[in-house]
Amino acid sequence: MKVKEKMIGGVAMTQNLTYTRCGDYLIPDIRLSYVSDKPLGKYGRMRRAYLEQNNPMLLDDLILTETLFPHLWKIDEIAHCRMERLTEELLERNPAPDKATQQLAWVQHMNMLKAQAEEIIVAELIYS
């Protein structure tokens, strides 16, 4: 079956859909126009979870317009770049102890800077 006509408000709407017969059922051949193997990073997954919980209408709109994954990849890329930049800025403002003599203090300091930068990124990009 190729063409299906539907009446909407007195106007005949024509849809060019092809169907595949599966037993007694006709299943429409619907394909995504954009497909990629690119994995979704940490911040992209966080953004998707946030949208699922707090803004399902925006999530549905992004899914229906096939812009969800490009949006999530963009958020992930921006978050990673911002994370590097913020960590460097925080390190300039708060210098780390000497790594050669105080290894544990250096690791603790760097983890603290990373946590601060991530907190800023999550508030700015993920939960906005």
Helices and strands as residue ranges (DSSP letters): E 3-8, E 11-16, E 19-22, E 25-28, H 42-54, H 56-64, H 68-93, H 103-121, I 122-126
